[in-house]
Amino acid sequence: MELILENKPLSELLDYATTYLNNPIAFFDPTGVVLHQTGSFQKDIQGTLWNEVVYSGFTPIESIHPDEHSRIMQEIKQGSKIILSIFRQDPSHHALTIPIQIDGNHAGALGRTDINAPFTDAQKNLLLVISSLIETAIKHQIQASILQEEENYYVIRLLQGFSVDERATMQYLKKRI
């Protein structure tokens, strides 16, 4: 809460959170672009879904079976908080997704895998607290309206003086072409 009150960046909140979580965590914007990735890997990530997240900076959508992707999107729309799944590219690990909702609108997601250690109930509960803190921080730092419509997300961020990552812009433009 101190980090939120001091208007610290979300990256600091996530970096602090990984001191209590064994597995790395990534924060994705509504289009699936990685905004921040933190935590260390104790195992080799080659061939896992983290390889794509770390090196390309995007959610590895092509690694998800289309039926699984539909299920995940449906759960996000229904407001599910913790979504567990197995990626076909990385079947030896479970993925955990927690959607970030601002005033009922999808504003991004937290993503983790059990690559270093299995998920425990305590880790899942702590991640729910972290997602709640992130939602609070976003509401505290910026107007939630900029996250309500994906179509206007980048334009409004630029107009309000926020920087926009080039990878995010390219991904956004690809989705619109």
CYANA upper distance limits for C-alpha pairs under 8 A (distance plus 0.5 A):
  1 MET  CA      5 LEU  CA      6.73
  1 MET  CA    133 LEU  CA      7.91
  2 GLU  CA      6 GLU  CA      6.57
  3 LEU  CA      7 ASN  CA      6.75
  3 LEU  CA      8 LYS  CA      5.69
  3 LEU  CA      9 PRO  CA      8.42
  3 LEU  CA     12 GLU  CA      8.13
  3 LEU  CA     13 LEU  CA      7.15
  4 ILE  CA      8 LYS  CA      6.49
  4 ILE  CA    136 THR  CA      8.30
  4 ILE  CA    137 ALA  CA      5.88
  4 ILE  CA    140 HIS  CA      7.88
  7 ASN  CA    137 ALA  CA      8.31
  7 ASN  CA    140 HIS  CA      8.40
  7 ASN  CA    141 GLN  CA      7.02
  8 LYS  CA     12 GLU  CA      7.12
  8 LYS  CA     13 LEU  CA      8.17
  9 PRO  CA     13 LEU  CA      7.54
 10 LEU  CA     14 LEU  CA      6.79
 10 LEU  CA    134 ILE  CA      7.42
 10 LEU  CA    137 ALA  CA      7.72
 11 SER  CA     15 ASP  CA      6.52
 11 SER  CA     36 HIS  CA      6.78
 12 GLU  CA     16 TYR  CA      6.57
 13 LEU  CA     17 ALA  CA      6.68
 13 LEU  CA    134 ILE  CA      8.26
 14 LEU  CA     18 THR  CA      6.85
 14 LEU  CA     25 ILE  CA      8.27
 14 LEU  CA     38 THR  CA      7.44
 14 LEU  CA    130 ILE  CA      8.46
 15 ASP  CA     19 THR  CA      7.58
 15 ASP  CA     38 THR  CA      6.36
 15 ASP  CA     39 GLY  CA      7.55
 16 TYR  CA     20 TYR  CA      8.28
 17 ALA  CA     21 LEU  CA      7.21
 17 ALA  CA    130 ILE  CA      7.68
 18 THR  CA     22 ASN  CA      7.53
 18 THR  CA     23 ASN  CA      7.99
 18 THR  CA     24 PRO  CA      7.30
 18 THR  CA     25 ILE  CA      7.77
 18 THR  CA     38 THR  CA      7.48
 18 THR  CA     39 GLY  CA      6.10
 19 THR  CA     39 GLY  CA      8.31
 21 LEU  CA    123 GLN  CA      6.98
 22 ASN  CA     39 GLY  CA      8.44
 22 ASN  CA    116 ASN  CA      6.96
 22 ASN  CA    117 ALA  CA      7.03
 23 ASN  CA     39 GLY  CA      7.19
 23 ASN  CA     40 SER  CA      7.79
 23 ASN  CA     41 PHE  CA      7.74
 23 ASN  CA    112 ARG  CA      7.33
 23 ASN  CA    113 THR  CA      7.27
 23 ASN  CA    114 ASP  CA      6.77
 23 ASN  CA    115 ILE  CA      7.05
 23 ASN  CA    116 ASN  CA      6.02
 23 ASN  CA    117 ALA  CA      7.23
 24 PRO  CA     37 GLN  CA      7.84
 24 PRO  CA     38 THR  CA      6.21
 24 PRO  CA     39 GLY  CA      4.68
 24 PRO  CA     40 SER  CA      6.35
 24 PRO  CA     41 PHE  CA      7.27
 24 PRO  CA    112 ARG  CA      6.77
 24 PRO  CA    113 THR  CA      8.02
 25 ILE  CA     37 GLN  CA      6.37
 25 ILE  CA     38 THR  CA      6.13
 25 ILE  CA     39 GLY  CA      6.88
 25 ILE  CA    110 LEU  CA      7.31
 25 ILE  CA    111 GLY  CA      6.24
 25 ILE  CA    112 ARG  CA      5.46
 25 ILE  CA    113 THR  CA      8.44
 26 ALA  CA     34 VAL  CA      7.13
 26 ALA  CA     35 LEU  CA      8.06
 26 ALA  CA     36 HIS  CA      6.20
 26 ALA  CA     37 GLN  CA      4.73
 26 ALA  CA     38 THR  CA      6.93
 26 ALA  CA    110 LEU  CA      6.16
 26 ALA  CA    111 GLY  CA      5.66
 26 ALA  CA    112 ARG  CA      7.10
 27 PHE  CA     34 VAL  CA      6.37
 27 PHE  CA     35 LEU  CA      6.08
 27 PHE  CA     36 HIS  CA      5.75
 27 PHE  CA     37 GLN  CA      6.87
 27 PHE  CA    108 GLY  CA      7.80
 27 PHE  CA    109 ALA  CA      6.35
 27 PHE  CA    110 LEU  CA      5.13
 27 PHE  CA    111 GLY  CA      6.94
 28 PHE  CA     32 GLY  CA      5.79
 28 PHE  CA     33 VAL  CA      5.80
 28 PHE  CA     34 VAL  CA      4.97
 28 PHE  CA     35 LEU  CA      5.92
 28 PHE  CA     36 HIS  CA      7.75
 28 PHE  CA     59 THR  CA      8.06
 28 PHE  CA    108 GLY  CA      5.80
 28 PHE  CA    109 ALA  CA      5.67
 28 PHE  CA    110 LEU  CA      6.75
 28 PHE  CA    111 GLY  CA      8.06
 29 ASP  CA     33 VAL  CA      6.01
 29 ASP  CA     34 VAL  CA      7.07
 29 ASP  CA     35 LEU  CA      6.88
 29 ASP  CA    107 ALA  CA      6.93
 29 ASP  CA    108 GLY  CA      4.71
 29 ASP  CA    109 ALA  CA      7.14
 30 PRO  CA    106 HIS  CA      7.13
 30 PRO  CA    107 ALA  CA      5.74
 30 PRO  CA    108 GLY  CA      4.72
 30 PRO  CA    109 ALA  CA      7.81
 30 PRO  CA    150 GLU  CA      7.45
 31 THR  CA    108 GLY  CA      8.04
 31 THR  CA    150 GLU  CA      8.18
 31 THR  CA    171 GLN  CA      8.23
 31 THR  CA    172 TYR  CA      7.47
 32 GLY  CA     58 PHE  CA      6.23
 32 GLY  CA     59 THR  CA      5.57
 32 GLY  CA    108 GLY  CA      7.91
 33 VAL  CA     57 GLY  CA      6.54
 33 VAL  CA     58 PHE  CA      5.06
 33 VAL  CA     59 THR  CA      6.83
 33 VAL  CA    167 ARG  CA      8.14
 33 VAL  CA    168 ALA  CA      6.30
 33 VAL  CA    171 GLN  CA      8.07
 34 VAL  CA     53 VAL  CA      7.56
 34 VAL  CA     57 GLY  CA      5.67
 34 VAL  CA     58 PHE  CA      6.02
 34 VAL  CA     59 THR  CA      7.59
 37 GLN  CA     54 VAL  CA      8.04
 41 PHE  CA     45 ILE  CA      7.98
 41 PHE  CA    115 ILE  CA      8.25
 41 PHE  CA    116 ASN  CA      7.14
 42 GLN  CA    116 ASN  CA      6.29
 43 LYS  CA    115 ILE  CA      7.48
 43 LYS  CA    116 ASN  CA      6.81
 45 ILE  CA     49 LEU  CA      8.28
 45 ILE  CA     50 TRP  CA      6.61
 45 ILE  CA     51 ASN  CA      6.11
 46 GLN  CA     50 TRP  CA      8.47
 46 GLN  CA     51 ASN  CA      6.22
 47 GLY  CA     51 ASN  CA      6.90
 47 GLY  CA     89 GLN  CA      7.89
 47 GLY  CA     90 ASP  CA      7.58
 48 THR  CA     52 GLU  CA      8.20
 48 THR  CA     89 GLN  CA      7.15
 48 THR  CA     90 ASP  CA      5.59
 49 LEU  CA     53 VAL  CA      7.14
 49 LEU  CA     60 PRO  CA      6.84
 49 LEU  CA     63 SER  CA      7.78
 49 LEU  CA     87 PHE  CA      8.03
 49 LEU  CA     89 GLN  CA      7.20
 49 LEU  CA     90 ASP  CA      6.62
 50 TRP  CA     54 VAL  CA      6.43
 51 ASN  CA     55 TYR  CA      6.50
 51 ASN  CA     56 SER  CA      8.49
 52 GLU  CA     56 SER  CA      5.76
 52 GLU  CA     57 GLY  CA      7.30
 52 GLU  CA     58 PHE  CA      7.30
 52 GLU  CA     59 THR  CA      7.86
 52 GLU  CA     60 PRO  CA      6.49
 53 VAL  CA     57 GLY  CA      5.36
 53 VAL  CA     58 PHE  CA      5.75
 53 VAL  CA     59 THR  CA      6.38
 53 VAL  CA     60 PRO  CA      7.10
 57 GLY  CA    167 ARG  CA      8.07
 60 PRO  CA     64 ILE  CA      7.73
 61 ILE  CA     69 HIS  CA      8.20
 63 SER  CA     87 PHE  CA      6.48
 63 SER  CA     88 ARG  CA      6.37
 63 SER  CA     89 GLN  CA      5.70
 63 SER  CA     90 ASP  CA      8.50
 64 ILE  CA     68 GLU  CA      6.77
 64 ILE  CA     69 HIS  CA      6.44
 64 ILE  CA     87 PHE  CA      5.71
 64 ILE  CA     88 ARG  CA      6.46
 64 ILE  CA     89 GLN  CA      7.93
 65 HIS  CA     69 HIS  CA      6.71
 65 HIS  CA     87 PHE  CA      7.71
 65 HIS  CA     88 ARG  CA      6.96
 66 PRO  CA     70 SER  CA      6.72
 67 ASP  CA     71 ARG  CA      6.77
 68 GLU  CA     72 ILE  CA      6.67
 68 GLU  CA     85 SER  CA      8.14
 69 HIS  CA     73 MET  CA      6.67
 70 SER  CA     74 GLN  CA      6.55
 71 ARG  CA     75 GLU  CA      6.68
 72 ILE  CA     76 ILE  CA      6.71
 72 ILE  CA     83 ILE  CA      7.46
 73 MET  CA     77 LYS  CA      6.73
 74 GLN  CA     78 GLN  CA      6.66
 75 GLU  CA     79 GLY  CA      6.75
 75 GLU  CA     80 SER  CA      5.75
 75 GLU  CA     83 ILE  CA      7.83
 76 ILE  CA     80 SER  CA      6.14
 76 ILE  CA     81 LYS  CA      8.12
 76 ILE  CA     99 PRO  CA      6.77
 76 ILE  CA    106 HIS  CA      8.20
 77 LYS  CA    106 HIS  CA      8.35
 79 GLY  CA     99 PRO  CA      8.43
 80 SER  CA     99 PRO  CA      8.21
 81 LYS  CA     97 THR  CA      8.50
 81 LYS  CA     98 ILE  CA      5.92
 81 LYS  CA     99 PRO  CA      6.76
 81 LYS  CA    128 LEU  CA      8.04
 82 ILE  CA     96 LEU  CA      7.27
 82 ILE  CA     97 THR  CA      6.45
 82 ILE  CA     98 ILE  CA      5.54
 82 ILE  CA     99 PRO  CA      8.19
 82 ILE  CA    124 LYS  CA      8.38
 82 ILE  CA    128 LEU  CA      8.33
 83 ILE  CA     96 LEU  CA      6.16
 83 ILE  CA     97 THR  CA      5.57
 83 ILE  CA     98 ILE  CA      6.84
 84 LEU  CA     94 HIS  CA      7.16
 84 LEU  CA     95 ALA  CA      6.17
 84 LEU  CA     96 LEU  CA      5.19
 84 LEU  CA     97 THR  CA      7.00
 85 SER  CA     94 HIS  CA      6.23
 85 SER  CA     95 ALA  CA      5.72
 85 SER  CA     96 LEU  CA      7.07
 86 ILE  CA     90 ASP  CA      7.68
 86 ILE  CA     91 PRO  CA      6.20
 86 ILE  CA     92 SER  CA      8.42
 86 ILE  CA     93 HIS  CA      7.05
 86 ILE  CA     94 HIS  CA      5.44
 86 ILE  CA     95 ALA  CA      6.38
 87 PHE  CA     91 PRO  CA      6.09
 87 PHE  CA     93 HIS  CA      8.24
 87 PHE  CA     94 HIS  CA      7.90
 87 PHE  CA     95 ALA  CA      7.71
 93 HIS  CA    113 THR  CA      6.89
 93 HIS  CA    114 ASP  CA      6.30
 93 HIS  CA    115 ILE  CA      6.73
 94 HIS  CA    113 THR  CA      6.07
 94 HIS  CA    114 ASP  CA      6.31
 95 ALA  CA    111 GLY  CA      7.66
 95 ALA  CA    112 ARG  CA      6.20
 95 ALA  CA    113 THR  CA      4.81
 95 ALA  CA    114 ASP  CA      7.27
 96 LEU  CA    111 GLY  CA      6.23
 96 LEU  CA    112 ARG  CA      5.62
 96 LEU  CA    113 THR  CA      6.42
 97 THR  CA    109 ALA  CA      7.06
 97 THR  CA    110 LEU  CA      6.15
 97 THR  CA    111 GLY  CA      5.15
 97 THR  CA    112 ARG  CA      7.10
 98 ILE  CA    109 ALA  CA      5.96
 98 ILE  CA    110 LEU  CA      5.60
 98 ILE  CA    111 GLY  CA      7.09
 98 ILE  CA    128 LEU  CA      8.13
 98 ILE  CA    131 SER  CA      7.67
 99 PRO  CA    106 HIS  CA      7.45
 99 PRO  CA    107 ALA  CA      8.07
 99 PRO  CA    108 GLY  CA      6.52
 99 PRO  CA    109 ALA  CA      4.68
 99 PRO  CA    110 LEU  CA      6.87
 99 PRO  CA    131 SER  CA      8.47
100 ILE  CA    106 HIS  CA      6.64
100 ILE  CA    107 ALA  CA      5.88
100 ILE  CA    108 GLY  CA      5.58
100 ILE  CA    109 ALA  CA      5.49
100 ILE  CA    110 LEU  CA      7.73
100 ILE  CA    131 SER  CA      7.04
100 ILE  CA    134 ILE  CA      8.25
100 ILE  CA    135 GLU  CA      6.89
101 GLN  CA    105 ASN  CA      5.75
101 GLN  CA    106 HIS  CA      5.29
101 GLN  CA    107 ALA  CA      5.90
101 GLN  CA    108 GLY  CA      7.81
101 GLN  CA    135 GLU  CA      7.27
102 ILE  CA    106 HIS  CA      7.08
102 ILE  CA    107 ALA  CA      6.64
102 ILE  CA    135 GLU  CA      6.88
102 ILE  CA    139 LYS  CA      7.87
102 ILE  CA    144 ALA  CA      6.75
102 ILE  CA    147 LEU  CA      8.01
102 ILE  CA    148 GLN  CA      8.18
103 ASP  CA    144 ALA  CA      7.86
105 ASN  CA    147 LEU  CA      8.02
105 ASN  CA    148 GLN  CA      6.18
106 HIS  CA    147 LEU  CA      8.18
106 HIS  CA    148 GLN  CA      7.75
107 ALA  CA    147 LEU  CA      6.07
107 ALA  CA    148 GLN  CA      7.60
110 LEU  CA    131 SER  CA      7.92
114 ASP  CA    118 PRO  CA      5.47
114 ASP  CA    119 PHE  CA      6.35
119 PHE  CA    123 GLN  CA      6.77
119 PHE  CA    124 LYS  CA      7.42
120 THR  CA    124 LYS  CA      6.87
121 ASP  CA    125 ASN  CA      6.66
122 ALA  CA    126 LEU  CA      6.55
123 GLN  CA    127 LEU  CA      6.53
124 LYS  CA    128 LEU  CA      6.88
125 ASN  CA    129 VAL  CA      7.00
126 LEU  CA    130 ILE  CA      6.73
127 LEU  CA    131 SER  CA      6.59
128 LEU  CA    132 SER  CA      6.74
129 VAL  CA    133 LEU  CA      6.71
130 ILE  CA    134 ILE  CA      6.64
131 SER  CA    135 GLU  CA      6.71
132 SER  CA    136 THR  CA      6.73
133 LEU  CA    137 ALA  CA      6.52
134 ILE  CA    138 ILE  CA      6.60
135 GLU  CA    139 LYS  CA      6.76
136 THR  CA    140 HIS  CA      6.52
137 ALA  CA    141 GLN  CA      6.45
138 ILE  CA    142 ILE  CA      6.30
138 ILE  CA    143 GLN  CA      8.23
138 ILE  CA    144 ALA  CA      7.68
139 LYS  CA    143 GLN  CA      6.67
139 LYS  CA    144 ALA  CA      6.25
142 ILE  CA    146 ILE  CA      8.45
144 ALA  CA    148 GLN  CA      7.24
145 SER  CA    149 GLU  CA      8.14
146 ILE  CA    152 ASN  CA      7.74
146 ILE  CA    153 TYR  CA      6.13
146 ILE  CA    156 ILE  CA      6.70
146 ILE  CA    157 ARG  CA      7.42
147 LEU  CA    153 TYR  CA      6.41
148 GLN  CA    153 TYR  CA      8.17
149 GLU  CA    153 TYR  CA      6.65
150 GLU  CA    154 TYR  CA      8.42
152 ASN  CA    156 ILE  CA      6.39
153 TYR  CA    157 ARG  CA      6.71
154 TYR  CA    158 LEU  CA      6.65
154 TYR  CA    164 VAL  CA      7.38
154 TYR  CA    169 THR  CA      7.98
155 VAL  CA    159 LEU  CA      6.72
156 ILE  CA    160 GLN  CA      6.59
157 ARG  CA    161 GLY  CA      6.88
157 ARG  CA    162 PHE  CA      5.62
157 ARG  CA    163 SER  CA      7.57
157 ARG  CA    164 VAL  CA      7.75
158 LEU  CA    162 PHE  CA      5.85
158 LEU  CA    163 SER  CA      6.72
158 LEU  CA    164 VAL  CA      7.34
164 VAL  CA    168 ALA  CA      7.41
164 VAL  CA    169 THR  CA      7.40
165 ASP  CA    169 THR  CA      6.84
166 GLU  CA    170 MET  CA      6.69
167 ARG  CA    171 GLN  CA      6.64
168 ALA  CA    172 TYR  CA      6.52
169 THR  CA    173 LEU  CA      6.61
170 MET  CA    174 LYS  CA      6.63
171 GLN  CA    175 LYS  CA      6.89
172 TYR  CA    176 ARG  CA      7.11
173 LEU  CA    177 ILE  CA      6.82
